[in-house]
Amino acid sequence: MLALDAAGQSFVKAHRNRALVAETGRSHKSVEFKHMNISAVTTELGLPTVRGYRPMSNYQAAIFPAIDRYLSAHGDAWAIGDLRLFPHPTQPPCPAWQRDRLPFRSHSMERSGPELAALALSDVPTLGSPRPAPLQRLIRKFDPAAKDAANRRLGLSGERRIYNHEIARLIAADRMDLAKRVEWTSQAHGDGAGYDIRSFDPPSGDDRFIEVKSTKGGARTDFFLSRNERAFSEEEPDRYRLYRLYDAANDPKLFALKPPLEEAVHLSTETWRAGF
């Protein structure tokens, strides 16, 4: 169902649930709850969820080895949702600044669609209790943060979405002058700046330096932060924002983190740099 839902193909959940009820002898409510348990695990692993099955984290122990077996045997599962993000897989996401930077076009009047609309800000997840040990083991094994970081197309798609979000946000604030100056920095100058998008604060016109972290998973999916990105956040605490774009393949949502980042997330060292 997840693959069908993420690909935008129609299916009837009730029919599939009835088949599972008949096969397992479980009640309809039990089958529904198991699907929500699966959502609670897959969203932490950087995968989308079947819409309508919101994550419910009252896990039963058997769910972890079952998901482990499935993902270990189906490596293509990690591509679920890519079709929605990249409808033309042979073409990389084209930076909007390359398409129409000169002359600037009003994103609010000449073009429309969800890709160009501003996103509503979600609440920042609270620092919760430690994950169950079996879930931690799955996260270590499949490493969703590393998968998302290595997925260049996911990163580009997310940056493009935030680039358009910032333009739409400034236009809505009646700051077309600032909207024209939004820059997709990582595409224009490379990845070394410590941020991806240069935007602006509407009332003051001050710079806003935005680092984008994208995932097909949920709000609590882990992500990587480079040494350079963290250092820049410390250098520019008032003007830096980390935008976490999540559920990117279904219904993209966004929350923003302000420095100091360690007040909002647990930061742990993953690798060490060795030198002589």
Rosetta blueprint (number, residue, H / E / L):
1 M L
2 L H
3 A H
4 L H
5 D H
6 A H
7 A L
8 G L
9 Q L
10 S L
11 F L
12 V L
13 K H
14 A H
15 H H
16 R H
17 N H
18 R H
19 A H
20 L H
21 V H
22 A H
23 E H
24 T H
25 G L
26 R L
27 S L
28 H H
29 K H
30 S H
31 V H
32 E H
33 F H
34 K H
35 H H
36 M H
37 N H
38 I H
39 S H
40 A H
41 V H
42 T H
43 T L
44 E L
45 L L
46 G L
47 L L
48 P L
49 T L
50 V L
51 R L
52 G L
53 Y L
54 R L
55 P L
56 M L
57 S L
58 N L
59 Y L
60 Q L
61 A L
62 A L
63 I H
64 F H
65 P H
66 A H
67 I H
68 D H
69 R H
70 Y H
71 L H
72 S H
73 A H
74 H L
75 G H
76 D H
77 A H
78 W H
79 A H
80 I L
81 G L
82 D H
83 L H
84 R H
85 L H
86 F L
87 P L
88 H L
89 P L
90 T L
91 Q L
92 P L
93 P L
94 C L
95 P L
96 A H
97 W H
98 Q H
99 R H
100 D H
101 R L
102 L L
103 P L
104 F L
105 R L
106 S L
107 H L
108 S L
109 M L
110 E L
111 R L
112 S L
113 G L
114 P H
115 E H
116 L H
117 A L
118 A L
119 L L
120 A L
121 L E
122 S L
123 D L
124 V L
125 P L
126 T L
127 L L
128 G L
129 S L
130 P L
131 R L
132 P L
133 A H
134 P H
135 L H
136 Q H
137 R H
138 L H
139 I H
140 R H
141 K H
142 F H
143 D L
144 P H
145 A H
146 A H
147 K H
148 D H
149 A H
150 A H
151 N L
152 R H
153 R H
154 L H
155 G H
156 L H
157 S H
158 G H
159 E H
160 R H
161 R H
162 I H
163 Y H
164 N H
165 H H
166 E H
167 I H
168 A H
169 R H
170 L H
171 I H
172 A H
173 A L
174 D L
175 R L
176 M H
177 D H
178 L H
179 A H
180 K L
181 R L
182 V L
183 E E
184 W E
185 T H
186 S H
187 Q H
188 A H
189 H H
190 G L
191 D H
192 G H
193 A H
194 G L
195 Y L
196 D L
197 I E
198 R E
199 S E
200 F E
201 D L
202 P L
203 P L
204 S L
205 G L
206 D L
207 D E
208 R E
209 F E
210 I E
211 E E
212 V E
213 K E
214 S E
215 T L
216 K L
217 G L
218 G L
219 A L
220 R L
221 T L
222 D L
223 F L
224 F L
225 L L
226 S L
227 R H
228 N H
229 E H
230 R H
231 A H
232 F H
233 S H
234 E H
235 E H
236 E L
237 P L
238 D L
239 R L
240 Y E
241 R E
242 L E
243 Y E
244 R E
245 L E
246 Y E
247 D L
248 A L
249 A L
250 N L
251 D L
252 P L
253 K E
254 L E
255 F E
256 A E
257 L E
258 K L
259 P L
260 P L
261 L H
262 E H
263 E H
264 A L
265 V L
266 H L
267 L L
268 S L
269 T L
270 E L
271 T L
272 W L
273 R L
274 A L
275 G L
276 F L
